[in-house]
Amino acid sequence: MRKQELRPGGETGQGHTASSPAEQVKALVDLLAGKGGQGPQAPQPPTRTPECPLKPRGNDLKIQKHREALLNRTGGGPELGSPSPRLTSLLMVEGLTDLQLREHDFTQVEATRGRWCSAKTIALDRLFLPLSRVSIPPRISITIGVAGVGKTTLVRNFVHLWARGQVGKDFSLVLPLTFRDLNTHEKLSADRLLRSIFPHAGEAGLASAVLSKALLVLDGLDECKTPLDFSNTVACMDPKKEIQVDHLITNIIRGNLFPEVSVWITSRPGAAGQIPGGLVDRMTEIRGFSEEEIKTCLEQMFPEDPVLTGWVLSQVQADRTLYLMCTVPAFCQLVGAALGHLHRKRPGPPDAELWPPRTLCELYSWYFRMALGGEGQEKAKASPRIEQLAHGCRKLVGTLGRLAFHGLVRKKYVFYEPDLKVLGVDLVLLQTALCGRFLQREETLASAAAYCFTHLSLQEFLAAAYYCSASKRAIFDLFTEGGVSWPRLGFLTHFRSAAQRAMQAEDGRLDIFLRFLSGLLSPRVNALLAGSLLTQGEHQGYQAQVAELLQGCLRPDVAVCARAINVLHCLRELQHTELARSVEEAVASRGLARLTSPPHRAALAYLLQVSDVCAWEAPLPLCLSPGVLQSLLPQLLYCRSLRLDTNQFQDPVMELLGSVLSGKDCRIQRISLAENQISNKGAKALARSLLVNRSLTTLDLRSNSIGPQGAKALADALKINRTLASLSLQSNRIRDDGARSMAEALATNRTLSVLQFSSNSIGDGGAKALAEALMVNQGLKSLDLQSNSISDPGVAALMGALCTNQTLLSLNLRENSISPEGAQDLARALRTNSTLKSLDLTANLLHDQGAQAVAEAVRENRTLTSLHLQWNFIQAGAAKALGQALQLNTSLTSLDLQENAIGDEGASAVASALKVNTVLTALYLQVASIGAPGAQALGEALAVNRTLEILDLRGNTIEVAGAKALANALKVNSSLRRLNLQENSLGMEGAICVATALSGNHGLRHINLQGNHIGESGARMISEAIKTNAPSCTVEM
């Protein structure tokens, strides 16, 4: 897109109140066309226009008349006065992606999982304003959106609001024009163009001052009858010279004509690619419905029937493909109308097995039946009336289908009377109400009639229906202009021709057509449309052969393309799902490694789009070879999360993944590459992608072979990257040098919040470098340094950083070499720091002296919530200090003292604290040399404590006496949720005491009594007692 120069200094569903099917379809047709009952055929009285401060003095009256004319054209409906939030906040995009340039609108929605991704939005009232104080307003603005997303509705909203003086106040004149209007002219001058929109200009024309504050709106570039060719258009600067319309538009965009006028163009994404990016100053996109907006749309369609709304929503959510497409408003309304009507008119016994719709073609078949008002579908004996209706339906499909098919082949979506005559369309038939349910007629500014299908998908459905019927009797290729080709006999020959052309179409424009064509051969669709559109049973001879033909289209290409995935959609429409089901089962059983053929690869890519399992994460561990991964790369772009653990991927595969992460289309947010064979070279490839990637937030590289050089490359990328929030390099070999490189990045990076360096041979040198970074870093929240070689000097540096750092919430230093001396530094930091919430010191060398120092700090600390001191050679002295600290501390909720020999004396000290402590919820005392006296003290504490929820005493020797003390406490305690008494020599008697005590306890949810020499018969008896006394409690025996 063109860089900006510097200055010197709703569409939502309407209430569905029509009574008959025909009226419902008519209402929906108006909705899809953006009319809402407010189009030119039903002008509203003009609204009084507020005074506009920017009106040029000599043209006040002309512009006032123009505003009134626009209000008459756009109407005064409520949906125009208050557009939906979706249309008042557009996505800012930096250009078109390859997907948008090359694929069908449906494919774009399916590939991106119905998610519109943009970091920035811009309000409608700021759409044409500068983005900053030093930039200028855009001259050429483009707004893109898939078919049915609301581009024309957006334009009408804007024009209506401008005419009322509510938006675009910098423009003294807005000149709206559609390409449907422009298509009626062969040649046109700039002056004539202006007068066609603004007939009030008069002979003298408009002053240049007015044009310098004018906005020319060109709606629907995708409907332009002649593609714009910026390479071969002759420059024209004479506003009175008549030139071809496409040449006129290119000259206006280039600035040769109307250079002072701002231009706003709307288009489907593919057609917008005709305009060179260097000529575009601002590009925006209309997003589709969110999950909540889909629900709201359906609620507004059935405002008085919440049960119906819920049922329709459940049907939509049951099919992921259908649900993704409902993010497109027009499709959502079409689906809602069809399902709503069919729910009210429940199918009778003959159709019960065809309900509800499962595929796209089935849904449109039901819509077709609704459009016909349900007539002509009876299964009773034939009658002249029914035969007449069936004949009318076939004649309709022959007329509209021929128009739809030839328009699709020629990329033509708007038709005029000359087009209809060329195609032999009966103009009289177009005037019928039945035809009006599929084809919309509009009057252009030149008073010529323009016809278009109410939605692109309806054109594709009717085109497929026509092709299905015509190919059974056609002699020549139906795709060939003029009908001259080698003879083609038989339906299968014509189907093969359609499949080949769809596979060869680089823009995917025949993808949905081929889906519908395949779906028309399914038994369910045949039963739905038999008698009106299809012949009963005619599908039976073709289904298996067509399935084989479609699978034959899946050739061993290097990469699985969108055309191949569409073949899987076609097979589903055909109700031939064996291929996709076999791959889905292989993914679930991690047996995908044996399925490597092109059809299997295409099926896997298809499942990545439509499977509920893959919606949030693509689980592909232990099953992908480098070759299969390479073939899937184009489809992995749009996965939200990828899990590629344990695939033995080496550095060359990282080069491929790096190319994916570097793509403009990339939507991957999380990727796990743990337990592969990635070395420095592979890490460097991933690092290069992080320099440009803007989607990835989590990168997991655990258990690879990345050394200091790979860490340095990743660190250099983090100095630039602004999206990655979590990086795991656990169990690699980055050492001190790698830690130093990462520390340099942390000094400037503000987005990384989680950093995992466990098991990386990092010593005091690396710890000191990280400490220096923590003094200035303001983003890191969690730092994991477990299982390294950090001793007291390194800890001293880290604790010095904690005295100033105000963002770190979690620090893991377990399994290092921290002695009592280092614990003194820890204590000083805990007294000063006011943000750290979790500290893990498991498996160090604190001993009693170090633990006592930490305990003294805990007395004063008011933010730490979790403290792990497992396996630190702590005895009763330190336990007493911790007990005293717990009596004063008001923040610690979890304390882990397991595998320390605190004994009964230490347990009693902690128990004394529990009698007054009101915040501790989890206490871990496994293997702590606790006997019956310690258990009795804990029991007394539990009798009065009201906050402890987890108590773990596994691996002690509390025996029967201790069990009885705890059992007595359980009779009155109401807070404990989990109790672990595993391996405590309880015996049968102790276990029975605990089990029977549960009759008065209604809070305990889980108890572990394993390893207590109870025996099978005792276990059964105790289990029955617990089921009787505490049925909600789970017991492990």
N, C-alpha and C positions, 0 to 999 in steps of 0.2 A: 504494500500500500504506500501511497505517496506520503512523504513526511510533511508535516505542517510547517509553513513558513513562520518566522518570528516577527513580532511587531517591533518597531524601532525602540520603543521604551521598555371486548369481551364477548369478549365473546364467550358467553356461557350458555348452557342449554336453557331454553325457554320452557315455561310451564306447558306440559303436554296435555292439552285439554280437548283436542279434536276427537270427535266421537267415532267416525268411520275410518277404516284403514286408508281410504283415499285422502281424506282430510288430514290424517296424520302424516302421510307422505308429503302432501303439499306443504304442510307446516315445516317439515324437515327440509324440504327442498329450498324453501325460503331461507331457513337458517343456514344451510350449507353455502348458499350463494351470498350470505352476508346481508340479506335484505331485511330480515326481521320484520317484514310487513311495512317497511318504511322506504321502499324503493321509489323510482320515478313514477310507477303506476299509481302510487298513493301519496301524492305530495301533501305536506302538512302546511298549515299557515305559518308564514315566516315569523320567527322570533325576533323581538326587538333587539337590535345589535348595539352593544355598549359602545360608547365613544372610544375610538382608538387614537392614542396620542401621536401615532406615527403616520397619520394620513397625510399624503402630499396635498397641499392646499388646492391646486388646480384640478384635482381628480377626486375630491371628496365624494361627490355625488355618484360618479362612476363606480368607485370602489364600494360605496354603500349598496348600490344595486347588485354588485357582484356578490357581496356577502349574503344578501337576501336570496339571490338565485342559488347559491351554494346551500343555504339552509333548506330551501325547497327541495333540492336534489338529494341531500343526505337525510332529510326528515328530522323529526324531533323526538324520536323514541328515547326511552330512558336508558337503553344500553349505549346510546351515543353520548348522552350527557354524563354518564359515569362509567367509563371503560374499566374492565377488570384490571387488577394489579399486574397481571401478566402482560397487558398491552401498554401499561404506563411505565414499565421498567424493562428496557431492552438490554440484551447482552452485548457487550463490546467485544468484537473479535478482530483478530489481526490479519485476517485473510481467509481464503477458502482452503479447506483440507483436501487431500487426495480423495477421501471418501465422498465428500460433497461434490467434487468435480466429476467423479466417475461412476457414481452409483445411483440407483433408483431411490426415491424418497423413503419408501418402506424399508429398503435395505439400510439406509442411513440410520433410521430409528432402531431397527433390530440390532445392527452392529454396535451401536453406542448404548444398547440396553435402555433406550428411552431417557438417557441422561443428557442434559444440555450443560456443557462444561465451559464456564468462563469466570475469570477472577473478578471482572469488573462489570458493572451495570451502569446504565445512563437513563435518567428519567426522560419521559416523553417531552416535557416542557424545556428540557435542556439539550434536546437531540441535535440542534443546529447551532449551539453556542460553543465558544472556545472552551477547551478543557482546562486551560490555565490562563493566567494573566498575560503571558508572553506569547500565546498562540493566537491564531486567527480562526474565524469560523470556517467550517468545511464548505467547499463549493460543491463537490460531488459526494453525496452520501448514498450508500446502498444498504437496504434492509433485506435480509434473506430469511427464508423460512420454507419448510417443506409444504407440500400441497395440503391445504386444509388447516394450517396452523393459525391463520387469521391475518394475512397481509392486507387484503382488501378491507377487512374490518378495521384494521389499524389506521389505514389511510382515511377511511370515512370518519373515524373518530377524530383524527387530527384536523381534518378539514372542517368538520362540524364545530369543534371547539375553537378553531381559529376564527371562524365566521362569527362566533359569539364573543370573541375577544379574550378567550381564556388561555390560549397557548400561542406560541409563535408571534409574540408581540413585536419582535424585531422586524417582522415581515409586514410591509404595508399591503402586499398582494400575494395570494396563494393561488396557483394555477394548476388544478388537478386534471390529469388526463390519463386514460388507460390505453394500453396497447391495443385493446379491442377497438377503441375509437380510431387509433392510427392505422390499423389494418384496412380500414375502409378507403384509404387513399393510396394511390400509386405514387404520386409525386406531391410535394408540399413545400412551401416556403416557410421560413421562420415567421414572417409576418402573418401568413394565413394560419399557421399553427396558433399563434397568439390570439388571433381574432376568433378562432373556433372555440377557444376556452373562455375568452373574455370579450364577448361581442359588444360590450359597452365602451370599448376603447375609442370608437369613432374614427373618422378619417384621419384626424391629426395624430392618432396614435397616442402612446403614453410617453410621458417625460422620462428621460434616462434616470432621473432621481427615483422614480417609482420602480423601474426595473432593477435598480441596484439594491432594492430591498424586497425583491420578489423571490418566491420559491416555486419552481416548476416541479410538479409531482408526476412521475411516470410510473404507473402501477401495472405490474404484470409483465416484466420483460420476457418471461418464459412463454408468453402468448404472442410474441412478435412473429409475424408470418415469415419474415426474412431474417436470418441470423446476422448479427452485427459483425462487420469485417473491418477492423481498425487498420489492417495492413494495406488494404487495397482501396480505401476510400479517398477520393480526391477532396482536398481542402476546399471549403466554401465559406467566404466571409460576407457574402451579400445576403442580407435578410429577406430580400424580395425575390431571390432566384429560386425557382422551383426545382427541386432535386428529389431523388428517390427517398422514401421515408427513412429507410435504414441509414442512408448517407446523412440525412438531416440529423438523426439522433446521434450518430458518431461525431458529427461536427459540433453539436451542442455540448456533448460530453468533453470533447477536446478543448472547448472554449473558443472555437472559431466563430460560433454564433452564440449570442446571449452570454458573452463572457462575464457580465456582471451579475447574472442570475444564478442563484443557488439551485441545485438539481437534486431531487430525492427520487431514487429508483427502488422499486420493490421487485423481488424475483425469487423463484425457486433457486436453490444453490447452484445447480448445474448450469443453468442459463446465465447466472451472474458471472461465471467464468469467462464469458465473451469479452468483458471489459477488462483491459489490462490493469493490473494492480497498481501500477504507477500513476494511474489517473484517478484513483479512488482516495479520497481524503479520510473518510470514516465509513466503517462497515459495522453494522449491528445485526443481531439475529433475534427473532422472536422465539422464545422457548415454548415448549409444549406444556401440557398439564403436569403438575406434580401429583403424587398419590392422593393428597387431600383435595386437589382441584378436580380430579376424576370423580371422587365421591360427591363433591359439591355440584358438579355438572349433572350427575344422575339425580341428585336430590331436587334440583331445579326442574328437571324434566318431569318428575313425578312428585310434585310438592305435597300432595294430599295422601300419598300412599307410601309410608316409610318401609312397610313390609316388602312392597314391590321393589323399592330402591335397594334394599338390602339383598334381595334375591338376585337382581341384575348385577349388582356389584360382586356378589359371590361367584356368579358365572364368569364374569370377566376375569376375576383373580384366579380362577381355577385353571386358566390356560395362559401360560406366560407370554406366548406370541401375541395373543389377543390383547393381553393387558399392556404389553409394550406399545402396541399400536394405538391404544386408547389414550396415550399421551398426546396424540394429535386430536385437537378438539373436534374437527369435523367427523373423524372416524368414531370418536367416542359418542357423539350424538347419533350417528347412524346405527352403531351397535346398540345404544340405549333404546332407540326407537324400535328396532327390530325385536330385541329381547323383551321390552316392555309390552309390546303388542302381543307377542306370542305367549307371554305369561298370562295375559288377560284372556286370550283365546286359546286355552289349553288344547293341544292336539288331541283328536279323538283316538280311539284304539288303533286305527290303521297307521297313524303317524307317531304313536307313543314311543316306539323304538328309535325314532329319528330325532328325539328330543333329549337334551338340548343340543344346540350346534356345537361341534367339536373342532371344526376347521374353518378357515377363511371362506372357502367356497360354500360350505354349508350355511354359514351366516348370511352370505349374500343371496343364497337361494331362498332362505327364509325371508330376507328383505324383499326379494323379487315377488314372492307370494303375497307379502303384505301390500306391496305396491299395487298388485292386481286386486286387492281387496278380498283375497281368499277365495275368489271365484274360480271355477274351472278346475278345482283340485279334488272334487268329490270322487270317491271310489265306486259310486253306484253305477248303474247301467248308463250307457251313453245316451244322451238326449240331443236334439238339434241345438238347444241353447248352449250346452256344454261344448259341443263340437264347434259351434260358431265362435265361442270365446277362445277355444284352443287355436282355431285358425287365426283369430285376431292377434293372439300372443305371438304366434310364429311369424305373422306378417310384421308385427312390431319389431321382433328381434331381427328379422331380415332387413328392415329399414335402418333401425338404430344401430344394429350390430355391424352392418356394412359401413356405416358412417364412423362408428367407433374404431373398427379394425383398420380402415384405411387412414384414419387420422392418426392412430397409434404408429403405423408403419412410417408415416410421413412426419412424425413428431408434430402433429397438428392437434391443438386442443380447443380452438375456437373456429367456428364455421360460419360462413356467410352464404347468402342465397346462391351466388355463383358456384361455390364449393358443393352445395347440395345438388345443384343441377348436374354438375360433372359426375357426381357419384350416383346419379339416378335416384335420388331420394325423393319420395313423394311428399311435396310440401303440404298437401292437404292433411296427410297423416300426422304431420308435426303439430297441427293445430288441435289434435285430440287431447282430452284430459289424460288418457293413459300414457301418451307420449310425454306429456308435461311432467310426469312424475320422475322422469329420468333426465330429460333435456330441458335446460333453462333458456328462455328467450329474453334478450335484453335489447333495448333500443340504444344505439350509439348517438353521439353528438351530431353525427351526419344523418340521423334518422334512418340508418340502415339497421336491419335486424341482425344480431349476433347470437349464435347458439353455442352453448357449451354444456357438457355433462355436469351434473351437480357436484360430482367429485371425480377425480382422476380414477379412483379405483372402480367406480361404476362404469366408466368408459372401458376399462380393461376387462371387467366381467362380461359386459355385453359383447366386446370384441371376441372374447374367448368363446362365448355361446354361439356367435355367428360363425366363427371358424370351425367349431365342432360340427355344426350342422352342414355348412357349405362344403367342407372337405370330404364328406361322404359321397358327394356326387360330382366334385370338381375334377376336371381332367388335367388342368394346368396348375402350376404353382400359384397359390393365392397371394404370395408375397411379391410376385413379380409385377411391376407396373405394366399395365396394358394387357396382362394375361398371356404374354408370349413366353413360353419356356418349354423345356422338355416335358413330355407327357408324364403326369404323376397320377397314378391310379390307386385308390384305396386309402382308407383313413390313416392307417399306420404310416404310410409313405408321407402323407401330409403332416402327421404329428412329428415324424422324424425331421422334416424340414423346419417346422416351428421350433423344435428343440435345438437344432443346429444354429438357427438364426439367433435364438435367445442366448446361446452360449457364446456366440461371436460378437454380440452387441456390447461394445466396450462401456457404454453408459448404462447398461442394465435396464433399458426402457421396456424390455419384453419379459422381465423376470416375473412380475405379478401376473401378466397375461398367461405365461406358461403354467403358473400355479393354478390359476382358474381353469385352464384347459385340462390339466391333470385331474383337478377336483371334479370336473363334470363327468369323469369316468368312474367315480366311486359309487358303490351301490347305494349309499345313503342319499347322495345328491340326486342320483337317477330316480330314486323313489320320491324325492321331494318335488322334482320338476317334471315327472312323467305326465304326459298329456298336455302340458302347456308349453314346455320348452324342449323336452327330450322325449324320446320314444322308450316306452317301458322295456327294460331288460337289454337295451342295446349296448350297455357297458360291458356285459359279461364276456364278450368275445375279445375284448381289448386289454382288460386290466393287467393281466400277467405279462403280456407282451410289451405294454407301455412301461411297466416297471423295469423290465429287463433292458429296454431301450434307454431309459433314463439312467440306470446304473452304468450303462455303457458309455455315457457321456463323461464319467469320472475318470479322466485320463491321468497317467502318472506325471503330472506337472511338478515343478520344483516346489511351488507354493499352492496352498489351497485358496482359490480365489472365491469371490462372492458368487460367481456363477455356479461353482460346485456346491456351495452351501445351499443355493436356491434349488438345486436338484433334490436335496434332502427335504426341503420344504414341499416340493412337488410330490415326492414319494409319500409324505405324510398326508397331503391332500388326497392322494390316491388310496389312502389307508393301507399302504405297504410300509410298515414300520419295523420290519425285522432287522434291517441293517442298523438303524439307530438304536434299537433296543439291545442288540448284541454288544455294541460299543459301550452303552450305558452300564450294562452288567459288568463288562470288563473293567471299567473305571471303578465301580464299586468294589470289585474284588481284587483290584490292583493287578489285573492280568492283561493290561493293555499292551504290554511289550510284544506279545505274539501277534497283535493285529496291526500290521504295518502297510496293508495294501492301500492304494489311492481311495477306494470307497470308504475304508475304515477311517482314514485321515479326514476325509470330508465329513464323515459322520461325527467325528470328535469335534471338529470345528463348529459344526451345527449345534452340538450339545452345549458347547461353551456359550452359545448365544441364548438358547431356549430352556436349558435345564434349570430347574429350581435349585438343584444342588450347587450349580456353578454360578448362581446369580451373585453371590457375595464373594465366593472364592473358587478358583479353578484348582481342584485338588489333583495334582499330577505327579505325586512322588512315586518313585520306584517303578515307573512305567514308560518313560519316554526315552527314545534313542535320539541322538543328535539329528538324524535325518528326519524323524517325525517332527521334532521341535522346529526344524528349519521350515518344513512345509506349513506349520501352523503360525508362523510369525505374523503374517498380515492380520490374523484374527486375534492374536494375543494382545494387540494394541488396545483393544477396547475392554479387556477384562479388568475388573476393579482390583482383584487380588489374585496373585499367582503363587502357588506352592509347588516348587520344583525341587524339593529336597531329595537327596539320596538317588540321584540319577547318573552319577559318575560323569557329570559334565566337566569338561576341561576348558582350557583357555579359548580355543576357537569358538566354542559355543557362546562364550561371553562376548565375543566380537559380534555375533549375531544378535544377542539380546541387547547389546549396547546400541545397535542400529535401531532396534524397536523403541528403546527408551528415548532415543534422540528424535524420533518422529514427531512432527507437528500434531499428528492425530492421537498421540499416545494418551491413554486415560488410566494407565496402571497406577494405582495408589500404593499397593503393598506387594513386595516380591520376596519370597524366601528361597534362598539357594544354599541352604545348610547341607552339610555333609556331602559335598561334591569334591571335585579335585581342582579347585581354582587356585592358581598361583598369582604371582605379581603381575604377569602379563594380562591375565583375565581381569584382575582388579583394576588395572590401568584402563582397560576397555570400558568397564562399567563407569569408572571415574570420568572418562571423556563424555559419556552420555549425561552424567549429572551436571555438566557445565551448561547444558541447554534444556534439560528436562524440567518441566514445570508441574508435574502431576505426582511424582513419587514421594510418599511421606515415610515409608518404612522399607528398609533394606536389611535383610538378614543374611549374613555371610558366615554364620557359625561353622566351625569344624571344617575349615578348608586349609590351604597351605599358603596363606598370604603373609608376606614378610614386610620388613620396614619399607621397601620401595613401593609395594602396593599400597601400604598405609599412607605413604607420602602423597601418592597420586590421588587417593580418596580425600585426603586433607586439603590438597590444592583445590579440588572441586568444591569442597565445603566452604571455601572462602568466597565462592561466587554463588553457589546454589542457595536458593531461598525457600525451598519447599520441604526438603528432607527433615523429618522430625525425629526419626529413630534409626540408629545404625548399630548393628551387632557384629562385632568382630571376635566374638568369643571363640576360644580354642583355635587361634591361629598362632603366628609367630612374629608379631610386630615388634616386640622387645622395646627397649628404651628409645631407640631411634624413631620407631613408628609412633610411640606415645608423644615424643617431642613434636613430631610433625602435626599430629592431631591437636596438640596444645596450641600451636601457632594458629590453626584454623579456628579453634574455640575463642581465641582472643577477638575475632572479628565476626564470627557467625552468630546470628541471633535467632535462628529457627530450630536448630537441633536441640531436642529436649531430653532424649534418652540415648546414652552411650554405654555400650557393653564391651568391656575389655578383659573379661575374666579369662584365665588360663592363657596368658600371652607372654610369660617370662618378663614382665615389667618389673624393674627394680626401683630403687630410690631415685635414680636419675629421672626416670620417666614420671614418677610420682611428683617430684619437685616441679617439672615442667607443667604438668597438669594443674598443680597448685597455683602457679603463676597465672595460668589462664583463668582459673576460677575466680581470681581476684577482680578480673575485668568482665568476665562473661556474665551476661544477663538473661540467658535463655535456657541453659542446661538445668534439668530438674532431677535427673536420675543418672548416677555414675556407678558402674559396676566394675570393681577391680578385684574380684574374687580370684583366689588361686594364683596369685602372682608371688613376687619375691620382695614385697615391700616390708621394710623394717622400721625401726623407730625414726631415723632421719626423714624417710619419706612421709611417715605419718605426721611428724612435726610440721612439715611443709604444708600438707593437706589441711591440718587443723588450723594453721595460721591463716589459710585462705578462707576457712569456714567462719573465721571471726569477722570477715568483711563481706563475704558472699551472702546475698539475700534471696537467691532463687533456688538453690539446690534443696530438694525435698527428700532424696533417698541416696544413701551412700553404703555400698556393699564392700566391706574389707575382710570378709571371711577368708580363712585359709591363707593367711599371710604370716608374718613373723613379728607381731606386735607384742612387746614385753610390758612389764609394769611401768617402765620409764615412758614408753609411748602412750600408755594409758593416762599419764599425767597430762600430756598434751591434749588427748581426747577430752579429758575433764574440763580443761580450760576453755576449749572450744564450745562445749555444751553449755557452759555458764553464759557465754557471750552470744552464741548463735540463736536466732529467734525464728528460723524457718525450717530447719531440718526436722523431718517427721519420722524417718526410718533409718536406723543404724544397725548394720549387721557385723558383729565382731566374732562370729562363730569360728572355732578352731584356730585361735591364736594362743598366746602365751601370757595371758593377763595375770593368772594366779590371784590369790586373795588381795594382794596389795593393789594390783591394777583395777580389779573389780570394785574394791572399796572406793578408789578414787572416782570411778565412773558413777558409783552410787551417790557419793557426795554431790556430784554435779546434777544428778537426776533430782535431787531434793529441790534444786533451784530452777531447773529447766521447766518451761511451761509450754513447749511445742512438740517435743518428741512423743510419738504415739506407739512406736514399735522398737523394741530393743532385743537383739539376739546375742546371748552370751554362752551359747552351747559349747561344751567341750573346751573349757578354758582353765581347767584345774582349779576351779573355785570350790571353796569349802564353806564351813558354817560361818566363819567370821564375815566373809563377804556377803553371805546370804542375810546375816543380821543387818548389815549396813543397807542392803537393798530393801529389807523389810521396813527399816526406819524411813527410807526414802519414799516408799510407797504410801506411808501414812501422811506424807505432806504433798506428794506430787498429785497434780490434777489433770494431767494430759496423757500419761502412758496407758494404753489400752491393751498392749500385748507384751508379755515378758517370757523369754525363752531361756530356761536354766537347765535344760536337759543335758544328761551325760556330764554332770558335775557332782562331786560327792558332798553335797550339802548336808546329807544325813537328816535325822529326826530334829536335831537342834536347828538346822537351817530351815527345814520345812515349817517348824513351829514359829520361827520368826516371821516368815512370809505369811503364815496363817494369821498371826496377830495383826498384821497390816490389813488383811482382807476384812477384818471386822469393822474397820473404819474407812477403808478405801471405797470410793464410789464410782471409779472410772475404769478399772481394769476389767476387761472382758475375756481375756485368754491367758492361761497360765500353763506352761509346758514344763513338767518336772519328770520326764522319762529318765529312767536309769540314774536316779539321783540318790541311791542308797537310803531310801525312805522306808521305815518299818511301820509297825502298828502305832507307836506313839506319834509319829509325824502325821499318819493318816487320821488319828483321833483329833489332833489339833486342827487339821484341815476340815474335818467334819464339823467341829464346833464353829469354825469360821463360816462354813456354808450355811449353817443354821440361821445366821444373821445377815450374811451378805446378800445383796439384791441386784448385783450387776454382773458377776462372773458368769459367762456362758459356756466356756470351754475349759475343761480340766483334764490334763493328760498325765496319768501316773503309770504308764506302761513300764514294765521292767523293774519294778520295785518289789518289796516283800511285805506288803501291808497285812497279809494273811487274814484270818477270820475276824480277829479283833478289829483290825482296820476297816474291813468290809462292813462290820456291824455299825461302826461309828459313822461311816459315810451313808449307810442305809438310813440311819436315824435322821441324818441331815436332809436326805432326799425327801423325807416325809413332809418337811416344812419348806424346803427351798423351792422357789418358783422361777428362778432365772436361768439355772443351768440347762443347756441344750445338748451338749456332747460330753460324755464321760468315758475315758479310756482306762480300763482296769486290766488290760491284757498282761498276762505273765506276772501275776502278783500272788501266786500260791493261795488263792482264795479257797479252793476245794469246793465240794458240793455245798457245805453249810454256808460258807461266805457268799457264794453265788445266789443261793436261795434267799438269803437275807436281803441282798440288793434287789432281787426280782420282786419279792413281796412288798418291799418298801415303795415300789413304783405306783401302788394303788392310790396313794395320796399325792402323787406328783403328776402334774399335768403339763409340765414344761419340757421335760427331757425328750429329745427326738432320736438320739443315737447313743447306744452303749456297747462297748466292746469287752467281752468276757473271755476271749480266746486265751488258750494256753494256761488254763487254771485247773487242769486235771479234774474236769467235771465228769467226763465220760459221756457216751452216747445217750444212755437212758436219762442221766441227769440233765443233759442238754435239752432233751425233749421236754422234760418236766418243767425246766426253767423257762424254756421258750413259750410253753403253754401258759405259764403263770404271767409272763410279761404280756402276752397277747390279751389275757383276761384283764390284768390290772392297768396296762398302758398300751392299748391297741395302736396308738399313733407313734409308738417308739420302735425304732429298728434296732434289733439286737444281733451282734456278731458273736457266734459261739465257736 
